[in-house]
Amino acid sequence: PVAIQCSGGKDRTGIVVAIVLALLGVDDRDIQADYALSGFGAARLVIALERHYGAQPDAVRRCVPALLSTDPANIGGFLDRLRVKFGSIDGYVTEIGMDAATRYLRSALLG
């Protein structure tokens, strides 16, 4: 099991999880569906921010669309762009020097 955690789960964490899932052979449609679930976490973040900035509701309201945006097409487009630029998700991971991690992940999680 792996736990990756942040306040919303859709930006940095969403990208890391999407890459890991792609490396493990998960279909893009399933990765996009998983990413879309991050909207639930983002909704909790908005509630917490509203409580914290109660005296300044506009400070939160103007950020809500971006905070709640978990359009599956966003992560799908991201993965597509990686594949175009690096030839594959594996190519990207190799480019950033993490190919040993890929072998470990596949062995540990699929082995």
Residue, then its C-alpha position, 0 to 999 in steps of 0.5 A: p500500500v502507498a499513501i500520498q497525501c495533501s490538502g486537495g489531492k488534485d494538483r501535485t498529488g494528482i499528477v504523481v498518482a496519475i504517473v504512478l498509475a500509468l506506469l502500472g498500466v492502468d487505463d487512462r479512463d480509470i486514471q481520469a475517473d480517479y482524478a475526478l474523485s479529488g473534487f470531494g477533497a477539494a470541497r472539504l478544503v473550500i469549507a475549511l477555507e471559508r471557516h478560516y477566512g469567514a470575515q473575508p468571504d470573497a477571498v475564498r469565493r474567487c478561488v473556488p472554481a480553481l480549487l474544485s476543478t477536477d475535470p478528468a480531461n485535465i489529467g488526461g491532457f497532461l498524460d497525453r502531453l507527457r507521451v508526446k514530449f517523451g514518447s511515453i510515461d516511461g520515457y518521462v520517468t527515465e528522463i528525470g532519472m527515476d527509472a529504478a523507481t519504476r522497476y521497484l514500483r512494478s515489482a512491488l505492486l504488480g510482482 
